């Protein structure tokens, strides 16, 4: 009998989720718990289910609805002839330039209908064509760092017809993905991985006796601020391994660049200021390449002399540290060159391809993010990530009148705390816009720290601040915090330093896909001792939890919250029984008692079967909707809905009460195996 009722509960949870306001329904854990827990019987299995249902009212946001503009797509006669890179080989230079124009507008028109990463792809259109014209992919390896700039690459490698499905369920990924195409030799989504991957492939080609060894990593000036890139370059120089690293400098290191911070408004990372001073004399560069080619024919001792003269010449004419840095890491530096000038770019790539030199090479190109599309060039973020938009104007179609986002609520609450306490500081890893710290930086620039794409450094940097009595709020996406996990353990938890981790984009994030889902933080943080982990069910709870984290001074704490908007006063009143005229401000809410949950709805006392749903985080809305559906369709079932609020420490008294007074206990969360539900099961098993 219990199995039948569990199935009914599961079905109602799914229906409630499908009717929800969120674009995608995250994975939930459904854990059955019977009264027999009191008798020490074996805990039931934990199972998980996921629904991915685009809602009709949000289809325009998801990019499923076609735009209504009268815009007429541009003709693309050359692009229509190109299905794979092999089709490029017979094109003339004039045709390649025309192809770049057509390909750029194909990206613009496609992304206008689906949303996606726009300006990064526009900036590398010529570079993409040049790479596929010169090299022989997929045998030659082209690795795109982060890979949000990969749309032109995908269109040239047999996937143009699939772009209407971009970033949709069972559609084309917004990043490179190995199982999608043989031309995507390495998947990406996070940054600073390309050089390590290219180096590994180059070594692999040598050890397996491949006749040609051309491995090219394309990395931006943002991604190269990540420490892993330097670890890889140091190793490549040490191994003296043949490979090409293309440093694509477009000047937009953080999103958006120009956020007021402790370093002013310059891009994050010391390298970004050095790369701006790299060699800029085009005639000198052309002469230098010729001289290098000649010196390669000389005996080795004379080659050493010409190398010294060449290094002296570069230092004398430019006085620049960036090239010296790369050369000290063992790379031969070439550049900078105009990444939009295929007349110059293609011959240089051909020379690098055909060179017998085994030393790693860094080719520095300069491009303009959003190149060729005026609305992108004018935007502060260069239209980096966009929703559906109108092609002639670039105006994005965003829903109006929605409640504030969780990110903006965090920013406003942090500003409120900072006005009262000068020790409050904010830290971000190159995502001031995404985390809301750009808003904080406008009011408190000297207390805003954008450290570049360096999550490991961000966490330990925050720990050092905590040692000196500051109250650091380290705002990092859940998926990116994975990169700083050792620092959370070693530098924060073991030392019980009160670093406040604000984990944005927790749970499934929809169209950015598996590399960006925040599914694992509950599992990887939950294993740690001496850390408080909270997840708000709504915007008011988020404000209260941020204040709770602020008050915790004896250990690290974590607040995880999702992408998207809050609910607003009217919806909160209907869902949770609040009595609000409007959503309170951060100043009007109080901290929570640590480790104490709450009951939202209680099952009728006379119900034949009683079910308890214990939710963590924003799935509480779906739990309440499921309760209504279930009690309406099954008059013999009563449902209690509770909000755990905390995963660490658990509200043990609440869990015991729910298990004792109900026939079935179900936990709901946005997470993976090993998360909240497993912690509840463990607690019940050991009681």
N, C-alpha and C positions, 0 to 999 in steps of 0.2 A: 504493500500500500504506500509506504513511504517513497518508493521509487516513482510511483505515478505522480505523487504530489511534488516531488523534486523536479520532475519533468515539466509540470505545470508552472512551477516557480521559474525554472530556466526559460521557458517560452515567454513568460510575461516580462522577464528582464530583457529578453531580446526585443520584444515588441516595444517596450518602453524606450529602449535605446534607439530603435529605428525611428520613433516619433520625436526624438530629441532634437535640440537646436544645433547640435554640433555636426560639423561636416562629416566626420568619420567617427564610428563607434569604437573605442579602444577595447583591447582585450581585457576580460574580467576573469577573476578566479572564482569558481563556484565550489565551495567546500561544504559538503553535508556533515552536520554534526548532530547526533541524536542524544537523547537524555542518557543513553548508555555510557557517555563519557564519565558519568559519575561512578560507574561500575568498572572503570579502567579497561573497557573493551578497546580493541584496536581502532585507531583513527581511520576514517574512510579515506579513499583516494582523493587527491586534488585534481581537478580537471580544468581546462580552460577553453574558452570559445571566443571567436572574434567575428564581428560583423563589419562589413565595409559598405555602407549604403549612402551614396550621395543623395541628399534631400533635394526635392524639386525647388524649394524656395531658395536654396543656396547654390543652385547649379551655375548661376552666372559667376559666383565667387570662385567656384571650383574650375571654371573654364569650360564647362560642358556646353553652355549656351553660346550660340554664335552671336557675334556682334551685330548691331543694328545699323552701323554706319553705311553710308552710300559709297564708301571707299571701294575702288576697283583695283584688284591686285595687278601688279606690274607684270608684263610678259617676261618670260625667262627662257629664251630659246636655247641658250648654251647649257644652263643648268638642267634643262629637260633631257639633254643628251648624256648627262653625267649620272651614272648610278653607283659606280664604284671608283676607287682611286685609279684603277687602270685606265679609265676613260679620260683622265687628265693628261696622260702622257703625250698625246698627239696634239694638244692645244698649243697655239702660238701664245706669245706674251700678251698680245692684244686681247686674245680670247680669254686668257687667264684673268686679266684685269676686268673684263666684262663679266666673267663668272663671279668675281668677288662682289661686284655690284649686285648681281642677281641673287647670289647666295645671302648677302646681307639683308636684302629685302624679303627674301623667303623666311629668314629667321624672324624678322619684325612681324610679318603678316601671320606667321604660325603662332608665335608667342602672344600676339594680341588676342587670339581666340582661346588660349588655354591658360595664360599666365606662365610664369617661370622666370629663370635667370636670363635677363635680356642683354644688358650692356657688356657683360664679360664676353659673351659670344660675339657681339658686334666688334669688339676691340681686337679679336684674334682671327678675323675672317681671312685676311691675306696670309697671315702666318700659317693657318690651317691648310689653305690651298698649297702654299709653298712646301710645307712638310710632306703632304701626300703626293705632290708632283715630283719631289726629289727622292724621297725614300720609297721603299717597296713594302709597305704594310700589307698583310700582318706579319710577314717574315721579319722585317725591320720593326722594332718596337717603339711606339710613340705613347708616352705615358703622360696624362694630363693631371697635374696636381689639383686637388679639390674637384675638378671636372665640372664645375658649374658653367665653364666656358666651352663645353663640348658639343653644343648644338650644330655648328657648322661641320664638325667632324662626323657627327651622326648622319647628317644629310648627305655627305659625300661617301658614306660607307653603307649604302643600301637601305637606309631607314627613313628617307624623306616622306614616304607615303604614310608612315605611322605617326607623324607628328600631331595629328588631331587627337591622339590618345596620350600626349605627353603628360607625365606626372599623374596619371589616373590609374585606377585599379586595373591590373592586367595590361596596362599600357606601357608606353616607352618611358624608361627611367630618365629623370632629370640629370643623372650623372652617368659616368661610364660604368658598365656592368658586364662582367665577363660572360655570363650566361646569355647575354643579349646579342653579342656579336663577337666574332673572332678578331675584329679590329679593336675591340676594347680589351687590350691585353692585361689591364690591371684596373680593378674597380676603385672608386674613390667617392668622396663626399666630405671627408675630413682633410685637413691640410698637412703639408710638409712631408708627405710620404713618397713622392714621385722619385726623388733622387735615390733613396734606398732601394726602391723597387727596380729602377733602371740599372743600378749597380749590380743587384743580384742577378738580373737577366743577362747582363754583360758577362759576368763570371760564368753563369750557366752555359752561355753560348760557347765560351772558350773551353770549358771542361768537357762539353759534349761534342766538340770538334766541328761546330758550325762553320761553314765557309765564310760567311759574312757576319760581322758583328756591329750592327748599328742600333744602338739603344739611345733614345732621346727622351729626356724628361723636360716638360714645360712647366715652369713654376713662376708664380707671380711675386711681386715685391711684398705682398702681404704674407703669403705662405712661407717665404724664405726667412721671415722673422721667427719662425718656429725652430726650436733647438734641434729637432730631429734632422732638419735639412743640413745643419752644420756637422752633425755627427756623421751623416752620409758623405758629405764632401771631404771631411777629414779622412774617412776610410778609403774613399776613391783615390785620393791623393797618395795615401799610404800604399795602396795596392798598385798604383800607377795603371789603372784599368781604363781601357778605351770606353768612352761614353761622351755624350753631349748633353749639357744642361743649358736650356734656354731660359734665361731670366727675363721674364716679361714685365717690364716696369710701366705701370700705368698711373702711379701716384695715388692710388686709393687703397691704402693699407688697412684701415678700419672702416666700418660701416656705421654711419657715414663718416668720411674723413672730414676733419675740421671741428670735431667736438671739443669744446673747452675743457681742458684738463690741467693737471699739475705741470705738464710740459708745454703748455700753450695749445695751439691748434694744429701743430705739425703732425704728420702721420706718426703712428707709434713705431718704436723700434729704431735703434741707432743706425741700422743698415740703410733705412730709407733715406736718411739725410746724406749718407755717403754715396748711395747710388745716384742721387741727383747731381753729384759732382763728377761722375765718371767721365771718361774720355769723350769729348764732344766734337773734335775736329775731324770732319768727314774726309778731307783730303789726306790728313795724316793717317787715318785708319786705312784708307785704300793703299797708300804707300807702304804702310807697315805690313799689310798682308802680302804684298809683292816681295818685300824684303824677307819676310819669313819664309816664303816659298823658295826663294833663292838660297837662303841659309840652310835649308834642309838638304841641299845638294852638297854642302861642304863637309869636309872631315869633321869628326866629332869635336876635336879641340877647337876648331874655328867656329863651330856652331855655338859652343859655350861662350866664346868671345862675343859673337853677334847677339846672343841672348842678353848678355850683360849690357851691351850698348843699347839694345831695345828697351830693357827695363829702365835704364837711366833716362832714355829719351822720354818715356812715358811719365816718369816722375818729374822731369824737368819741365815738360810742357804743360802738365795738368796739375801736378802736385796733389794727386788724389789717392786717398787711402783705400777706396773700394777695390780697385784692381789689385793692389798689393795684397789685400786680404785674401782674395780668391787665389792668387798665385802662391801665397804662403800656405794655403790649404792643398796645394799641389795641382791646381787647375791652370790651364793656359787661357787667359782672358782675351776675348774678342769683342770689340764694341765700344760704345753703343751704336746701333744702327736703327734706322727707321723701320719699324715692324709693319708699316703699311706700304713700303716701297719694294715691290716684288722684283723690280729691275736689279736691285742691289741684294735683296734677301736671298733670292734663288741661287745666284752664283756662289754666294758665301756658303750656303747649305750644301751645295754640290761639292765645293772644295773640302768641307768638313767630312762629307760622306766618303770622298775618294782619297782622303789623306791616309798615308800609311802610318801616321803617328798613332801611338798607343796611349798617349797621355790624355787624361780627361780634359775636356774643353768646356768653358763657360761662354756662351754667346749671349750678350746683353742686347736685347731689343727694347725699343721704346714704342709703346702704342697708346692710343687714347680710348679709354673705356667709353662705350656708346658711340664710337666713331661712325659717321655717316648718317646718324639719326638725330636731328636737332633737338627734339624734346628730351632725349636722354642726356645730351651734352649740357643742357641747361639745368637739369635736376640736381639737387644737392647730393643724392646718392647715385647719380648717373642712371637711374632706373635699374638698379642692380637686380632686385627681385620685384616682380610686378604681378598684378592680377590681370584680368581681362581689361584691355584698354582700346581706345579709339586711335587708329593709326595716324590720321592727319594731325591730331593734337597731342597725342600721348596721354590724354586724360584717362585715368584708371576708373573703372566702374566698381566702386566700393559701396556696400550697403550703408545707408544713413540711419541715424537715430539709434544705433546700438549702444548698449552700456559700455563703459570703459573696459579696456583690456586688462587682464591680470598684470601684464608687464607695466602698464601705466599706473596701476594701483600700487604696485611695488615702488615705483619711482616716487610717487606722491607721498607714500608713507615714509620712505627713506628721507625725503626732503623735510618732512615734518619732524622727524627725529633729529636731523642734522641742525635744524634751527634751534633746538633746545640743548644740543650737546655738540660741542666743537670737536669731540674725539671721534665722531661718526665719519667714516670714509667709505668710498665706493671703489671697487676694483672690477675691471672687465678685461677680457682677453680679445680685443679687437672687435667687440660687438657692442659698442655703446648704444647704437640705435635699437638693436634687437633686445637688449636687456633693460632698456629704459634709462641707462646711466647718462645718456646724452642730455636728458631733461635735468638730471641731478647736476651735471656739469655746468649747466647754464647758471645755476645759483651758487654752486660750490666748486668752482674750477680747481682750486688749490687742494681740494679733498677728493678729486676725481682722478683715477689712475687707470689709463688704458695701456696695458703692457704688451700689446701686440698678440699675435697668435702663440701664446705661451702659457697654457693652462697650468703646467707644472710650476712655473715661476710664480704665476698669480696666486696659487694656494700658499706656497711657502713665503712669498712676499707678505701675504696677509698674516701668516703666523708670526713673522717678525714684527709686524705692526702691533699685534696683540701683546707681544712681550713688553712693548713700551707703553702699554696702557691705552692704545687706540681701540676703537670698536669697528673692525673691518667687516664690511659686507661684500663678499666676493660673489658676483653675479655671473654665472656660467650656465650655458645650456646643459641639460642632463647628459646628452650624448657626448658633449665635449669635456664634461667633468671626468669621463672615463680616462682621459689622457692625464689627469692629475691625481689619479687614485692613490698612488704610492705616497704622494705628498700629503693627502688627507690622512692616511694611516700614520706615516712616519713623523710628520712634522706637526700635525694638529691633534690627532686622537691620542697617540701615546703620551704626548706632553700635556694633554688636556688644555690646549690653548683655545680660547673662545673665538675662533673664526666662525663667522656666520655665513654659511653657504646658501645662497639664494639660487635654487635650481629651477631655472625657467625651462619651458618646453618639455616638462615631464609628461610621460605618457606618449601615446601615438600622436604624431604631428601631421598626419595626412599625406599631402602630395610630395613632400620632400623624401619620403621613402625610408627604407630600413637603415640607412647610414645616419639618419637624423632622429629616428624614434627614441624617445626617452624611456625605454622599457626596463632598464636594468638597474637604475639607481637604488630602488628599494632593496634589491637583492644584494648589490655590492656594498652599499652603506650599512644595510641591516646586519651584516655579519660583524660589525665593529662594536667594541665596547665603548662606553663613555661618550656617547653622542646622542643628541636629541633629534628625532626625525618627525617632522610634522607635514601634513598635507591638507590644505583648506578645501572645504566643500563649496565655498562661494567667496565673493569678494570681501565680505565683512570678516569672515574667518581669516582670509589672507592678511588683512590689516592687523588683526589681533595676533596672528602668529608671528608676523614681523616684529611686533612689539614684544612678544614673548622671547623671541630670539635675541633681541636687543638686551633684555634683562638677564639673560643667561651669561654669567661671567666666569664659570668654573669648568667649562667644557665646550667643545664645538657643538654647533646646532645647524640643522638643515631645514629649510622650508622648500618643498617642491610644489610647483604649480604649473598648470598647463598653458599651452598656447590658446589664444582665443579671448572671448569677452566674458564678463560677468553676466549676471542675470537681471539686475535692476530691482528696485523696491517692489514693484507690483508682482513680479514672478516669485521673488523670495517670500512674499507674504502668502501666496497661493501654495507654494511648494513646502515650505518649512514652518508655516504658521507664525511668521514674524508679524509684527504690527508696526510697519514702517510707513512714513509719509515719503521719505526719500532715504537713499543710502547714506549712512553717516560718514563723516569725514574721518581721517586718521586720528585727529585730535579727540574725537568723540568716542573712540573705542578703547577698551582696556586689554591688557595681556590676559592670556589663559593660564589657569593652573596646569602645570606640566603633568602630562600623563593622565588626563581626565577627559573621557569622551562624553557623549550626550545621546539621549534617546529622542528621536524626532517624532515617531509615530508608535503607538502601542497597540498590540493585538487585542481584540475584544476578549474579555475574560471567559466568555462562554463558548469560544471557538473550539470546535472538535479537534482540529489540528492547528498547532501554533508553529509559525515559521519566524525565525529571526534573520534579518539581513543586516550584516555589519559591514559598512562601507568605509573606505578610506579615500578621501579626496573628492574630486568633482563628480564621481559616478553616483554620488548620493542622490542627485536629481533623478537619474534613471531608476534607482532603488525605490524612491517614493512613487514614481509613476508605475513601477511594477507592482507595488503594494496595492495601488488603486485598481489596476487591471485584475489582479489575482483575486482580491476580495469581491470584486464585482462579478467575476465568472465562477468563483467557487465559494459558495456561502458557508461551507463548513471549515474554511481555512481563514485563520487570522494571522496577520503579518505585523511584526514589530520591525521598525527601521531605526538603526542606530548609526551614529557617526563616530568612528574611532578617534579621529583627529590626529592621534599619535601612533606611529608604529614603534617608536622607542622613546620612552618606555610605554608599553602597552597598558591600557586601563584593565588591569587584571580583574578587578571587582566587577566591572561591566561585562567582561567576557564570561566569567563564572555565572553571573546572573542570567545572561542570555542562554547559556548552555543548559542551565538547570530548569528554566521556565519554559523552554520551547522544545518541540520535537525535532526541529531541523534548524541548523545554523549554517548560513551561507555568508561567505566573505566576498566582497566585490572590490576590485582595485584596478588601476591601470599599471600593469607591471608584468613581470615574468616569473617563472617558477623560482622559488626561493625568497619571495617577497612577503607581503603582509599576511596573506592566507597561511603560508607555511609557518610564520611566527605564531599565529593564533593556534594552529594545529599543535605546534610544539608545546605551547603553554598548556593547552587542555590535556595533552598526552602525559605531561609530567605532574599534573595536579593529582 
